[in-house]
Amino acid sequence: MSDESFYAPNRKPPPPPPPRKGEPLWTIRKAGRQLGCELRDDGGAGVEVQIHRDGEFLYGRRWATRALALEEADDQRARYLREGGVLI
């Protein structure tokens, strides 16, 4: 294959994959801000816990099993509640 055919001007990149939907677990209001937690199941790659602040990604961690991911989510919720947050 020549460089010309690889870099052809009409060649279009593949479309991006569709965004994955998350499973909302909880929402907490703390210091005037909103914190939300959701799980994203990546199949064989594990389950990711994602924390968002005011709708923007703040923190994420992938776990091998759903049970471990739920434990992380529960720990984060308990921490935010101890620090003055309120479930909404």
Secondary structure as GFF3:
##gff-version 3
##sequence-region A 1 88
A	DSSP	alpha_helix	3	6	.	.	.	ID=ss1
A	DSSP	beta_strand	23	30	.	.	.	ID=ss2
A	DSSP	beta_strand	33	41	.	.	.	ID=ss3
A	DSSP	three_ten_helix	43	45	.	.	.	ID=ss4
A	DSSP	beta_strand	47	53	.	.	.	ID=ss5
A	DSSP	beta_strand	56	63	.	.	.	ID=ss6
A	DSSP	alpha_helix	66	82	.	.	.	ID=ss7
A	DSSP	beta_strand	86	87	.	.	.	ID=ss8
###
